[in-house]
Amino acid sequence: MLANMAVSLIEHKRITTTSTKAKALKFLSNL
């Protein structure tokens, strides 16, 4: 799920998600 969100964010520069998922994605994107 997070991988799909990361790909969508990279492709579209914007995604709609919950704050919990966004925090997890933000953590992963900083690795």
Secondary structure, DSSP 8 states (H G I E B T S, - for coil): -HHHHHHHHHHHS-----HHHHHHHHHHHT-
